Amino acid sequence: MTPHSLTHLQYHINYLLNRSRRARHIRLSIDHRGLILTLPQHVPHLIGRQYLKKNLPWIKKTLLQHPAQPLNKLTPRQLTHLKIKTRNLVRLRIDHFNHHYGFTFRRITIRNQKTRWGSCSLAKTLSFNLRLALLPTTLSDYIIVHELCHLKQMNHGPKFWALVAQTLPHHKSLRRQLKSYPLHLQ
């Protein structure tokens, strides 16, 4: 990662530029190092700078909203407590929502994921970010229902979203809200 800065209108932004072979889209994130702009290998830096300018309102709002302590500053005991809290939350809410869906899954894992709130594997393992318990309940419910519905539909097609809408008819609004919670700060 290389440090850069951008001045636009009255704003001066320092950020780290991260080039990633695995990235398919431009991504902004914030962690203890500050603002990080991740670009796929083929995307020119100029396009990334334009993306920063376009997202200035989000950057300002997010930096003000989330002055939280990064996870790497937590003690091992605090991390263990957070993992237990998240596991209990996930089990409780999966029981609640799966009463409606009736899907089967193999197991649940709670991990310190850097780029995802949750995932569902073809082997029917549901994985969740240990930061899930730090989110508002409506957003953690959205993530849990989202991954639960992947047990039936392993894509984001119309059938998948129809499944999600059965228990969360306002899922589009929740998805937008979730974007203001950067993973690295929680």
N, C-alpha and C positions, 0 to 999 in steps of 0.2 A: 504494500500500500504506500502510495506517495501523497504527501501533503500538498494541498492546493488552496487557493482562495478565489472568491468571486465577489465583485462589487457590482451591485445592481440597484439603481435608484439610491435610496439612503441606506441600504443594507450592505454589510460586509460579512461574508460567510467564509469560514474556514472549514474545509472538508478533506477527507481522505478519499483518494481515488483507488478503487479496487477493480482490477481486471480479472474476469473469471471465465474460464473455459466452459464451466457448467451452467453459467447464467444464460437464460433465454430472453430475459427482459431486463430493462433498467430498473434498479431498485435503490431506494433510500432507506437507511436504517440509522439508528442512533444507539451508541453504547458508551461505555466509560471513556473511550477515545474521542468521542464526538460524533459528528455527522459523517456518514460513509456513503459514498456514491459508488454503487457496483454496476459495472458495464460489461456486457458480453464482449468477447474479443473483437468482434467485427464492427462494433459501434464506435464511431469517432468521439473523441473527448468533447468536441464542440457540441454534439447532440446531447451529451450528458450535461453540459453547462446550460443548455437551453431547458433541459428537464428540471434542473435546479431552479432556474428563474420561474418556470411555470408553477413549481410547487412551493414557492416562498411562503404562502399563507400556511400551508401544512407544516412546514419546517418551523416557523415561528410558534404556531399553536402547540406543536408537539414538544418543542424544547421548553415552553412555559408550563405545559401540562404535566410533564413527566420528569421532574428533577429527582426521581427516585434513586435509591442506592442500587448500583449494579450488583448482579448476583455474585460476581467475583469478589465483592467486598463482604459478603456474608460469611459467617463462620461455618465450619462443617456441621455443627449442631443445628444452626438456623436452616441450612440447606436440607438437612434430614427432616426437620420439622415441616418445612414447606412441601417436601415430597410426600410425606404422610398426609398432610392436609389436602393436597391435590388428589392423591389416590382415594381418600375417603369421599371427597366431593364427586369425583368421576364415577365411582361405584354407585353412589346414591342417585345421581342424576341419570346414569345409564339404566338403572333399575326402573326409575320413574318413566323415562321415555320409551324404554323397550317394552314396557307393559302395553303400550299402544302398538309398536311395530312387531314385536315377537321375533326379532332376528337372533340368530345364533352366532357366537364368536368364540374364538379359541382362548384368547387371553387379553389382558389389559397391561400395558407398560406405561410407566411414567419416566420420562427422560429429560435431560437438560439439552433440549434441541435448540439450535441456533437460528434456524430459518423457518420453522413450522410450529403452528399451534397444535397440530395433530395430524395423524395419518392413519390409513387403514391398508393393511397388506392383503395380497391375494390369499395368504394363509389365514385370513380372518383374525389378525392381531390388531387391536386398536391401541395406538400409541398417542400419548398426550404430553405436551410440554409441562414441565413442573411449575411453570409460571401461571398456569391456568387458574389457580386459586387466587391469584392477585387481581384477576379481572372482575368487573361487575358480573353478577350472576346471569344477567340476560345474555352477555357475550360468551361466558363459559358454556351456557346451555346451547347457544348457537353452534359452537365448535363441537360439542359432544353430539348433538343431533346430526350435524354435517358428517362426522366420521361414522356414526352409526348407520346413516343412510348409504354410505359407501359399501356396506356389507351386501346390499342388494344391487346397487348401481355403482360400478367402479369408474364413473365418468361424471362430467358436469352437464349432462344433457337434460332435456326437458323432463324425462322420467325421474331423474335424480332430484331436480328442484321441486317437482310435484310431491315427492316423498317428504322432503324437508318441510314443505308448506303444510303438510298434514298436522304437524305439531307446532310449527313456527310460521304462521302465515305472513308475518312481517320480516322474514329472513333477509330481504334485500336491504332494509334499513339497518339491521344488525350487522350485516357484512360491511356496510359503509362505516359504521361506528368502529368496528374492529380495526380498521386501517389506521385509526389514530392512536393505537396502542403498539408502539414498537417493541419487538421481542427483546431486544438487548437491554432495555431499561427496566424491565419488570423484575 
